[in-house]
Amino acid sequence: MASPVLDTRPAAPSARAVPPPRRTRLFSLPEVRWAALSAAAFLAALPLDLAGAPAWAWGPLYAVCYAAGGWEPGWAGLQALREKSLDVDLLMVVAALGAAAIGQFLDGGLLIVIFAVSGALEALATRRTADSVRGLLDLAPARAVRLTGTSEEAVDVAALRVGDTVLVRPGERLPADGTVLDGTSDVDQATITGEPLPAAKAPGDTVFAGTLNGTGALRVRVDKDVSESVIARIVALVEEASATKAPTQLFIEKVEQRYSVGVVVATLALFAIPLALGADFTETLLRAMTFMIVASPCAVVLATMPPLLSAIANAGRHGVLVKSAVVMERLGQVDRVALDKTGTLTEGTPRVTEVRLTGPSAEPEVLALAAAAELPSEHPLARAVVAAARERGLAVPRATEFSSTPGQGVRALVDGREVTVGRPAEPWPAVRELEAAGRTAVVVAVDGAPVAVLGVADRLRDGAPAAVAALARLSGTAPTLLTGDNDRAARRVAAEAGITDVRAGLLPEDKVAAVRDWEGAGLRTLVVGDGVNDAPALAAAHSGIAMGRAGSDLALETADAVVVRDELATVPAVVALSRRARRLVAQNLVIAGVCIGALVIWDLAGHLPLPLGVAGHEGSTVLVGLNGLRLLRESAWRKALER
């Protein structure tokens, strides 16, 4: 009988290892530098001001804070005025200057710092995403070996044309999408399809640019122009989704135009009309400034930000990095969830799940012999077999005369016996049963006689079924599994996780199409993934969460939030926390609105003393701020986990 073998010796690092992105340095952005200077000046002035130090000690520091953090939004606001638009940034600057004009330097400085830091974070997130998209192009090699007759020539990948034949040596990345003409090998396609195991390739099979060749040499016919390859389409999809994704705003910003115009018009009217009627200039100016202070959106801004920032901080303590307050608000709006399989629902590492004995040998002996033959290899299947033997505490004997056959398997001598491990040569019942269950079947043979069939599969993450059930409760619909893996493996994992809607064999554009169909139907979709192939869907979705440990750089930068510890249970927890934050925002807006309304009516209908107006304004600001900080408590996270 022919030795049933499977190649398990890769010649290069895993294709999951995405090249380091060309990252923008933190302080290379002017927005970050100005925001840092503003915040530093404010933090330096704050203790001096509160301690009652003379004005010359803290006054210049506040001036630096106002200038560094306020000039850019102020200039942007003036530019908007040229377009006949009044935005809240300009109102913030005017309100901060108004606060300073009546001695409330701390309030104005805090407002300036909040807006400067928010703008800096938005600029940094945008630039980092662009960096990762550019870095993705490094997956495809810059040079390729083109075959012309009996000779070889090294050419730029951009020079390849449809119909060219290229030689891909062991350990090299595929330069273009094409069809294998000659040779056999295992190709790691994780960057494109998300499959946890390398795919065997033989003449007639399709291969993708940017995927990693195993130990066999391949001759590949180029079927698509380099600009139309799958990896190039991923780049285009991410850029398109990022550019066309609807601009997001915090809730209060949705009414900023009318509010800003109203405050400015009312302030000018309170100053100009009484003055025209002969009122005292100083008294009129003081009343108008009092109105601007009590009507300024300080309390409204703090009504919105503390709950969201507290939720971000709490989630961060528990291993979920949410990139902005806008993201935290959006996470609570989702009503549809789509999950990737490999590396998201599963650990992304194949493991031996079953041992079906077909001969007289005992299971420990079979695993020890298979591990000895696989030990010299770094193939994912080899690591799974070796790990299974070591988890059982088995002694792995020394192997000699190790060899591998691309696309087939390994052979070695162990204690004088020939041991082969690899692809089944025949569809035995045990093989059919394992493959029908979505597992990869690996045959172990000793001296040509099969002794066992090993079932290898990716293992479901701990807590995955509970997380899926929690997401279903929160969103109101059962989650969907979107994966590039084969249908049988996908359905096995879905059944274990409690998912019934399974869409397998998807390329990145197919995942994006599914997300856009849901979004087009009015559903706010949350996508959870980890790979390069998930990045376009993460960008296209209403919200995206990436698994941090195994996640590609592109997925991590494209996603709105990152689960650092790969704990799937934190995904529904952060959604629940976001929903609670949104409820607190609504509470705070009511409190702020009532306080501002009462003070404004008092100022308009009667005579509101400036100190009392400032006290009322500050009191409402402190009240909503403290209410929002409730989400910093540990109990808030525990309640979110219980949802």
DAJO-V559704 format. One record per residue. PSI is psi in degrees with one decimal (none if undefined). OMEGA is omega in whole degrees, -180 to 180 (999 if undefined). Layout:
# DAJO-V559704
[[PSI;OMEGA] [PSI;OMEGA]]
This chain:
# DAJO-V559704
[[138.9;179] [142.3;-179] [121.4;178] [106.2;-173] [161.1;-179] [127.3;-179] [131.8;-180] [35.0;-179] [91.3;177] [151.8;-178] [5.6;-178] [167.7;179] [160.1;-178] [147.4;177] [-12.8;177] [-18.8;-178] [90.2;-180] [137.4;180] [146.8;180] [129.7;-179] [156.9;175] [86.6;-170] [137.4;173] [129.9;179] [148.8;-173] [-50.8;-174] [12.5;174] [-14.9;179] [129.2;180] [-34.2;179] [-38.9;-180] [-41.4;-179] [-44.6;180] [-41.0;180] [-39.1;179] [-41.7;179] [-41.9;179] [-46.3;-179] [-41.0;-180] [-42.6;179] [-40.2;179] [-45.6;-180] [-30.3;178] [-36.4;-178] [-31.6;-173] [-54.4;-178] [-33.4;179] [-41.7;179] [-47.8;-178] [-29.3;-179] [-3.1;179] [24.4;178] [157.7;179] [153.1;-175] [-31.4;-179] [-19.5;-179] [-41.1;-176] [-16.5;-179] [-50.0;179] [-32.7;179] [-42.4;175] [-37.2;179] [-43.0;177] [-42.8;179] [-48.8;-179] [-44.8;-176] [-46.9;-176] [-43.3;-177] [-18.7;-173] [-17.3;-174] [-38.6;-176] [-51.4;176] [-31.9;177] [-44.6;178] [-40.6;178] [-37.4;178] [-39.1;177] [-38.1;176] [-38.8;178] [-34.7;178] [-34.9;178] [-27.8;177] [14.6;179] [42.5;178] [138.5;179] [114.9;-178] [168.4;-174] [-22.5;179] [-45.6;179] [-40.0;178] [-37.8;178] [-43.8;-180] [-44.6;179] [-42.9;179] [-40.1;179] [-42.2;178] [-36.4;177] [-41.0;177] [-42.1;179] [-34.8;-178] [-27.5;179] [18.7;172] [2.0;-180] [66.5;-176] [-37.0;-178] [-46.8;-179] [-46.8;180] [-40.6;179] [-40.9;179] [-42.0;179] [-44.0;180] [-45.8;-177] [-43.1;-180] [-47.3;-177] [-34.9;180] [-45.1;-180] [-40.9;178] [-44.8;179] [-36.4;179] [-43.0;180] [-39.9;178] [-43.0;179] [-40.6;-179] [-44.1;-180] [-41.5;179] [-44.6;-179] [-39.8;-179] [-37.8;177] [-43.4;178] [-37.6;177] [-44.8;-177] [-35.5;177] [-42.6;178] [-39.2;-180] [-26.4;179] [-30.8;-180] [-20.3;179] [-13.4;178] [-38.9;179] [134.4;-178] [155.8;-180] [-24.7;-177] [154.7;178] [157.4;177] [109.7;-179] [135.5;-180] [128.1;178] [101.1;-178] [-117.4;-180] [5.2;-177] [166.3;178] [147.4;174] [136.0;177] [124.8;-177] [161.0;172] [142.6;180] [-33.8;-180] [-20.1;-179] [-8.5;-180] [144.0;179] [155.6;178] [130.6;-178] [-17.2;176] [152.6;175] [129.9;-179] [150.9;177] [126.1;179] [110.7;-177] [165.7;179] [136.2;177] [-0.9;180] [158.3;175] [147.0;179] [131.8;-177] [-18.8;-175] [161.6;172] [137.4;-179] [-165.3;-179] [136.3;179] [126.1;177] [-34.6;-176] [145.6;178] [159.1;176] [146.3;180] [172.2;171] [129.8;-177] [126.5;177] [110.8;-177] [21.1;-174] [-34.1;-178] [-24.2;-176] [-51.3;-174] [-18.9;-177] [6.0;179] [135.2;-177] [-19.3;-177] [147.1;175] [146.5;-180] [133.3;177] [132.0;-179] [135.6;180] [171.1;179] [132.5;-179] [-13.7;-179] [152.1;179] [140.2;176] [159.3;-175] [145.6;175] [143.2;177] [-11.5;177] [161.9;-170] [122.7;178] [147.9;179] [-128.0;-172] [-5.9;-179] [150.8;176] [139.8;-179] [139.3;168] [122.4;-171] [133.3;174] [128.8;179] [121.5;-178] [-18.7;-177] [148.4;173] [147.8;-177] [-36.7;-179] [-12.6;-179] [8.8;-179] [164.0;-179] [-41.2;-178] [-36.8;177] [-35.5;179] [-33.4;177] [-46.4;178] [-46.9;-178] [-39.6;-179] [-42.9;180] [-45.2;-179] [-42.2;-179] [-45.8;-179] [-39.1;180] [-34.9;-177] [-33.6;-175] [-10.2;179] [130.1;-175] [137.3;178] [138.0;-178] [145.0;180] [151.9;170] [157.5;-175] [-46.0;-175] [-27.2;-178] [-16.1;-180] [-19.5;179] [16.4;-173] [-35.2;-177] [-54.7;-178] [-41.5;-179] [-46.8;-178] [-47.1;-180] [-42.4;-179] [-44.7;-179] [-44.9;-179] [-46.6;-180] [-44.3;-179] [-40.7;180] [-45.8;179] [-38.3;-180] [-42.2;180] [-25.6;179] [-45.4;-171] [-42.9;-174] [-52.3;178] [-35.2;-180] [-38.2;179] [-25.5;-180] [6.5;174] [13.7;-180] [159.7;179] [135.2;-175] [-50.0;-176] [-44.7;-179] [-39.6;180] [-43.9;179] [-41.2;-179] [-40.6;180] [-41.0;179] [-40.6;179] [-36.4;176] [-43.0;178] [-46.2;-179] [-39.1;-179] [-48.3;-176] [-27.1;180] [-10.1;-178] [150.3;-172] [27.3;179] [-51.5;-179] [-34.3;-180] [-42.4;177] [-45.6;179] [-23.2;175] [-33.0;-176] [-45.6;-170] [-47.4;-176] [-44.0;178] [-42.2;-178] [-42.2;179] [-35.6;177] [-41.2;177] [-40.2;177] [-45.3;-179] [-41.5;180] [-44.0;178] [-39.4;179] [-38.3;178] [-25.2;-177] [21.7;169] [17.7;176] [117.4;180] [109.0;177] [127.8;-165] [-19.3;-180] [167.5;177] [-34.4;177] [-43.2;179] [-44.4;-180] [-37.6;178] [-41.9;-175] [-33.5;-178] [-32.1;-180] [-4.1;-178] [-8.6;-170] [142.3;175] [16.2;175] [138.7;-178] [133.2;175] [132.0;-176] [139.1;169] [164.0;-180] [-73.5;-172] [122.8;179] [-8.1;179] [-70.8;173] [-31.3;-180] [171.3;-178] [-17.4;-180] [8.0;-179] [121.0;-180] [144.2;178] [152.4;176] [116.2;-178] [-23.5;-179] [149.9;173] [110.7;179] [108.3;-179] [135.5;178] [3.7;-180] [-171.5;-176] [-13.3;-176] [148.6;177] [158.7;-178] [-46.2;180] [-39.8;-179] [-42.0;-180] [-47.1;-179] [-38.3;180] [-43.2;179] [-43.2;180] [-41.2;179] [-37.8;179] [-42.4;180] [-33.6;-176] [-14.1;-172] [-39.4;-180] [-10.5;-175] [156.3;175] [13.6;179] [145.7;180] [-39.3;178] [-38.7;179] [-43.3;179] [-35.0;179] [-42.6;-180] [-44.5;179] [-41.2;180] [-38.5;179] [-40.3;179] [-41.3;-178] [-34.5;177] [-28.6;179] [3.3;178] [27.2;-177] [144.4;174] [124.1;-178] [114.1;-179] [168.8;-178] [137.9;179] [150.3;177] [168.1;177] [42.6;179] [139.0;174] [158.5;178] [151.9;177] [117.9;-178] [130.2;178] [-0.9;-178] [-65.9;-180] [-163.5;-177] [157.6;177] [142.4;178] [159.5;173] [125.5;-180] [114.8;-178] [39.4;177] [0.8;-179] [143.5;178] [119.9;-179] [127.6;175] [143.1;179] [126.3;178] [-151.2;-172] [137.5;179] [137.6;177] [-22.7;-179] [150.9;180] [66.1;179] [159.4;-179] [-44.0;-179] [-37.4;179] [-46.3;-179] [-41.1;-179] [-44.1;-180] [-44.1;-180] [-35.1;177] [-27.8;179] [5.4;177] [18.9;179] [156.0;175] [126.3;-179] [129.5;178] [124.3;-177] [134.2;174] [124.4;180] [141.9;178] [121.1;-178] [40.0;175] [-7.7;-179] [124.8;179] [133.5;-179] [-17.0;180] [156.2;171] [123.7;-179] [134.8;174] [120.0;-178] [132.0;-180] [158.8;174] [136.9;-174] [138.6;178] [141.2;177] [149.3;175] [134.3;177] [5.6;-179] [-46.1;179] [-40.2;179] [-39.9;179] [-42.1;179] [-43.5;179] [-40.7;180] [-40.5;178] [-35.7;177] [-40.7;179] [-42.3;-176] [-40.5;-175] [-20.3;-179] [-3.6;177] [151.2;180] [137.7;179] [157.9;178] [142.7;176] [120.0;176] [117.8;-176] [152.3;174] [-4.9;-179] [171.4;-177] [160.9;-171] [-40.2;-177] [-45.5;179] [-39.4;-180] [-43.3;-178] [-32.1;177] [-48.8;-180] [-41.9;-180] [-41.5;180] [-40.0;179] [-32.1;-177] [-10.6;-179] [28.2;179] [133.2;-180] [-26.4;-180] [105.1;-175] [129.1;176] [107.9;-172] [168.2;178] [29.9;-175] [137.9;168] [167.1;-178] [-39.7;-179] [-27.3;177] [-38.2;177] [-41.9;178] [-41.2;-180] [-41.9;179] [-43.5;-180] [-42.5;-178] [-31.2;175] [-44.4;179] [-44.9;-179] [-37.4;178] [-26.2;178] [5.8;178] [10.5;-180] [134.3;176] [112.3;-170] [135.9;171] [122.7;177] [132.0;177] [120.3;-178] [-174.6;-178] [-18.0;-170] [171.3;174] [-38.6;-178] [-14.9;178] [-17.4;-172] [-44.6;179] [-39.6;179] [-38.3;177] [-38.9;-180] [-35.6;-176] [-24.6;-174] [161.6;174] [-41.7;176] [148.6;179] [137.8;178] [130.6;-180] [144.2;173] [127.7;-165] [-39.5;-171] [-46.8;-178] [1.3;-175] [144.3;176] [157.3;180] [-38.1;-179] [-43.2;179] [-41.5;-178] [-38.9;-179] [-32.5;-178] [-34.8;-177] [155.2;178] [-24.6;180] [156.6;-178] [128.6;174] [100.3;-170] [-40.9;-174] [7.9;180] [30.3;177] [106.9;-174] [-27.3;-179] [-22.0;-179] [-16.1;-180] [-55.5;176] [-28.7;180] [-42.9;-178] [-30.3;175] [-44.5;178] [-39.4;179] [-38.9;178] [-41.5;-180] [-37.0;177] [-37.8;178] [-40.9;179] [-37.1;177] [-40.3;178] [-36.6;176] [-44.7;179] [-42.9;177] [-47.1;-178] [-37.3;179] [-35.6;176] [-46.4;179] [-48.5;-179] [-42.0;-180] [-42.6;180] [-45.4;-179] [-46.9;180] [-43.4;-180] [-43.9;-180] [-43.4;-179] [-39.1;180] [-44.3;180] [-41.2;178] [-43.7;-178] [-35.7;-178] [-40.0;-175] [-25.4;-178] [-140.3;178] [104.0;-180] [113.8;177] [139.6;-178] [-47.5;180] [-39.0;180] [-38.1;177] [-43.3;178] [-41.7;-180] [-44.3;179] [-41.3;179] [-46.4;-179] [-36.1;179] [-44.2;179] [-36.7;179] [-45.1;179] [-40.6;-178] [-49.5;-179] [-31.5;178] [-45.7;180] [-37.0;179] [-39.7;180] [-28.1;-178] [-5.9;179] [-27.9;-177] [-2.9;175] [-17.0;-175] [149.1;179] [-33.6;-179] [-28.8;179] [-40.4;178] [-39.6;180] [-41.5;178] [-37.6;179] [-38.0;179] [-28.1;-177] [-10.1;-178] [none;999]]
